Every structure is written in C-alpha cells, then in structure tokens.
Amino acid sequence: MLEIFESYPYLLPLVIFFGRILDVSLGTLRIIFVSKGQKHLAPIIGFFEVFIWIVVISQILAQTQGMLAYVSYAAGYAAGNYVGIILEGKIAFGIVVCRIYTNKDPQPLVRLLSEHGYGVTRMEGMGAKMKVSIIEAVVERKALKSINRFIMDFDKDTFYTAEDVRVRQRGVFPKSLMFKRWRPGK
C-alpha cells in the first residue's frame, strides 16, 4: 500500500480525508445506537470505526506529508461530523413520544391519528392562559414527518414536542411497523 502513495503522493491526503469522513460518520452512528440501547449493533460499528481510524492514522505516521496530511485529517473529521448528522437524519432510528398541545377541539386530530394506526392518549391540562388538550402518541422517528403533516392540517398554530423514548412495550402502533421490527420493546 505504501508504494502507491510514493508514486501518487496526492492520494494520501485524499485517503486520509475520506477515511476520516467514514470513521467519524460511523462514530456518530455508534453513539446514537449506544444511546438507543442497541447493545449488539454499536460494538460492530465501533469495530469498523476504529479499524478505519487505525489505518488512516498509521498512514499519517508512516508517511507524514506535512501540513496537507494534517489539514486533510482535520477536514475529514469536520466533514465526517456533518455526514454523520445527515445519515442519522435519514435513518431516523428510534422512537419518540409526540406531545401535542391545542386549545381547539382535539377530536378531529385524535380521529386522524387513530385512523392511521397510531395509539393516542388525550388529557386535559392548564396552559399559561387557558385550558388545553394534550395529545400523546408514541411513534417511530420516521413517522414524525407524517405526524407533523397531520398536525399542520389540523391547526398550523398547534404547539408540539417530540422526545426520545428508549424503550416501549405493548401499545397501539401502525400495523406496518409490526413487520419492520421483530422485537418492539424490552
């Protein structure tokens, strides 16, 4: 492998740059999987993350090409963070509880969510100025775009939050999700 870098010295900074993008992106995903309790997937990703890092750092130490190699390393790290965040958004792994606060009659939204297979819990609460209805639904993160569309169709001024959930058990979930996961909770 070293001979190719002697023949084509411009390749080493490129290998360093793209290697760092790959290993830092994997590191971002590994951290996400650790935080979601994926104890079998996180170590596998960690293995490849560290393997790539060792290969890249050994090439820097073996064939230091000065500042260009160091800048490639740092730029790859920065780009890897960016790529990792984009990948995490695309994967949208995990479960969230979506909490919706409205001062309108919540029944149309509750009915819409229920028709799409989401389990919905409705409560009454006191907001800063008036009584509000609170609607909760535990959904896959991938479903947040659909939930957001339902909420905006219901009322563009509705306030809602989405918070990560580490574990879920039982409950009412869309039927399509049953086949995507063989183990919905612990």
Residue, then its C-alpha position, 0 to 999 in steps of 0.5 A: m500500500l505504501e508504494i502507491f502513495e510514493s508514486y501518487p503522493y496526492l492520494l494520501p491526503l485524499v485517503i486520509f480525508f475520506g477515511r476520516i469522513l467514514d470513521v467519524s460518520l460511523g462514530t456518530l452512528r455508534i453513539i446514537f445506537v449506544s444511546k438507543g440501547q442497541k447493545h449488539l449493533a454499536p460494538i460492530i460499528g465501533f469495530f469498523e470505526v476504529f479499524i478505519w481510524i487505525v489505518v488512516i492514522s498509521q498512514i499519517l505516521a508512516q508517511t507524514q506529508g506535512m501540513l496537507a496530511y494534517v489539514s486533510y485529517a482535520a477536514g475529514y473529521a469536520a466533514g465526517n461530523y456533518v455526514g454523520i448528522i445527515l445519515e442519522g437524519k435519514i435513518a431516523f432510528g428510534i422512537v419518540v413520544c409526540r406531545i401535542y398541545t391545542n386549545k381547539d377541539p382535539q377530536p378531529l386530530v385524535r380521529l386522524l391519528s387513530e385512523h392511521g394506526y397510531g395509539v393516542t392518549r388525550m388529557e386535559g391540562m392548564g396552559a399559561k392562559m387557558k385550558v388545553s388538550i394534550i395529545e400523546a402518541v408514541v411513534e417511530r422517528k420516521a413517522l414524525k414527518s407524517i405526524n407533523r403533516f397531520i398536525m399542520d392540517f389540523d391547526k398550523d398554530t398547534f404547539y408540539t414536542a417530540e422526545d426520545v423514548r428508549v424503550r416501549q412495550r405493548g401499545v397501539f402502533p401502525k400495523s406496518l411497523m409490526f413487520k419492520r421490527w421483530r422485537p418492539g420493546k424490552 
